[in-house]
C-alpha cells in the first residue's frame, strides 16, 4: 500500500451505491447495453449536449418545444420521439450541433444518486482509453458505477468496469480493497480474449435479441471508437473537451 | 431451455434481495467467514439448535436465563458471552446436546428478509456436498443468498455460491438466466484450483487478519466436514436430520 494512492472502487448496482462514501470521487457511469454507448456515440458524432429526463411527459414537453428526443420504453420507440436509444440512431446527420433529450428512468436516478461526487462521467468500451487516460491525470479516487438492470448485477457492465480497472491498476497509482473491483478484473481476464463470445451468455444479450435490438451489441464492445468523455454539468451531459 | 426446469438464482448482497421474487424458493444463506461455517460446525458437533438474535441485550437476556451464548461485536467477544463466533469455539465438549444463542445483526436481518421463502437453509463449504445433494432432491427453485459485508458484494461468499451453482447446474435440472450465477461460477472456475491462494486477496481476509481472527479461514474452505444441513424452523436453526 503506497502512501497517497487513490482509491478505486466498483459498485455493481444502484442498490449498492453509497453516496456518502463517494463524495469527492470521480464516478464513472457504465451502462454499455445501451445507454452509455449511445451517449458516447452521440458526442462522437458532434452532439452539443444531452438532457437526460426521467419521465415520458418531460420528454414530450421537450419535443413540443422543438428538441430532438430519443425515447424508448421496453424497447419500443415512443410515438412522439424522433428515435429510440440504440447508438445507431445517433448519426452525425441527426445529432451534429444539436441538443438531444434522452429519456432514461434508470440513468436519471443514477445521476441524482451520484450528485455528491466530484465529477460524473460516462464510460463505455467506446471511449475506454481516452477515459482511463483522463482519470489517471485527474488524481482523484474513482468509483466505477455499473448501472445494472432493474437494480440487479449484470455481467456486461461488470466486464467494462473490469477492463477499466485493469488499466487504472496497471498505472500503479490506485489502491483497491474492494472485492467488487477484484471480481470485475477477474471476470474481465476470463472474457477479454473473446468478448463477443462471452457476451453471448449474458442475460441482457437475450433480452435485446428477443426484442430485435441486438444489432448494436458488437459495436458497443468496440474499444476506442471515440475520444469523447461526456460529463455531467448541472444535470446535463456535455463534451468534456479534451 | 428444458420444460419444467427449476430456476437457480444468486443474490450478492442483502441490498439486492427481492423477497417477492423468491417466495416458494429454497434460500441458501451463505456467510462463510465466519457465520455459516460456525453454524455448520456447531451442528456437526452435536448442537441441538441455535437461536439467532440481533441485539446484544437479547443475547444477554438469554445468558441470564442459562443459555450458552456466542456473541461478538467487531471481533471482540462480549464480556457476558461464553465465547465468540469462530467455528473453533463450537467444540463437541461445549455444544453437544445444547441450544446455543448466536448473536448476529446481519444474519438475523437476512433470516427475516427471506421469511417468504419455502425453506431457509445454511450453506458453506463445510456442508456443500450434502446440501447440494439435498437441494437436487427437493425439486424447488433455489436462491443462493450471499450475505456480503455491510451490504457489499464479497468474494468469499460468491465463490461458495459459484461452487454450489456448478454442482446444481451439472445435474441439468436447473436453468439460470441470472448474470450473478454466471459470474459466481466463472469466479469459482478461476479460484477452485487454489482456493486458499485466491482467498488471500479478498477484503475479509485482511479484516480478519488485522483482528487476529484469521486462524479459521483454511478450515472454513474445507469441503464436506459435515453432512448437516441447518434449517430455519420458526426463526430457530435446527438440524435438518437427513
HADDOCK unambig.tbl for C-alpha pairs under 7 A between the chains (distance, minus, plus):
assign (segid A and resid 15 and name CA) (segid B and resid 15 and name CA) 6.17 0.50 0.50
assign (segid A and resid 15 and name CA) (segid B and resid 16 and name CA) 6.57 0.50 0.50
assign (segid A and resid 16 and name CA) (segid B and resid 15 and name CA) 6.55 0.50 0.50
assign (segid A and resid 16 and name CA) (segid B and resid 152 and name CA) 6.67 0.50 0.50
assign (segid A and resid 152 and name CA) (segid B and resid 16 and name CA) 6.67 0.50 0.50
assign (segid A and resid 153 and name CA) (segid B and resid 179 and name CA) 6.74 0.50 0.50
assign (segid A and resid 153 and name CA) (segid B and resid 180 and name CA) 6.16 0.50 0.50
assign (segid A and resid 154 and name CA) (segid B and resid 179 and name CA) 5.48 0.50 0.50
assign (segid A and resid 154 and name CA) (segid B and resid 180 and name CA) 6.94 0.50 0.50
assign (segid A and resid 155 and name CA) (segid B and resid 179 and name CA) 5.73 0.50 0.50
assign (segid A and resid 177 and name CA) (segid B and resid 203 and name CA) 5.93 0.50 0.50
assign (segid A and resid 178 and name CA) (segid B and resid 203 and name CA) 6.51 0.50 0.50
assign (segid A and resid 179 and name CA) (segid B and resid 153 and name CA) 6.73 0.50 0.50
assign (segid A and resid 179 and name CA) (segid B and resid 154 and name CA) 5.48 0.50 0.50
assign (segid A and resid 179 and name CA) (segid B and resid 155 and name CA) 5.73 0.50 0.50
assign (segid A and resid 179 and name CA) (segid B and resid 202 and name CA) 6.04 0.50 0.50
assign (segid A and resid 179 and name CA) (segid B and resid 203 and name CA) 6.16 0.50 0.50
assign (segid A and resid 180 and name CA) (segid B and resid 153 and name CA) 6.15 0.50 0.50
assign (segid A and resid 180 and name CA) (segid B and resid 154 and name CA) 6.94 0.50 0.50
assign (segid A and resid 187 and name CA) (segid B and resid 187 and name CA) 6.78 0.50 0.50
assign (segid A and resid 202 and name CA) (segid B and resid 179 and name CA) 6.02 0.50 0.50
assign (segid A and resid 203 and name CA) (segid B and resid 177 and name CA) 5.91 0.50 0.50
assign (segid A and resid 203 and name CA) (segid B and resid 178 and name CA) 6.50 0.50 0.50
assign (segid A and resid 203 and name CA) (segid B and resid 179 and name CA) 6.16 0.50 0.50
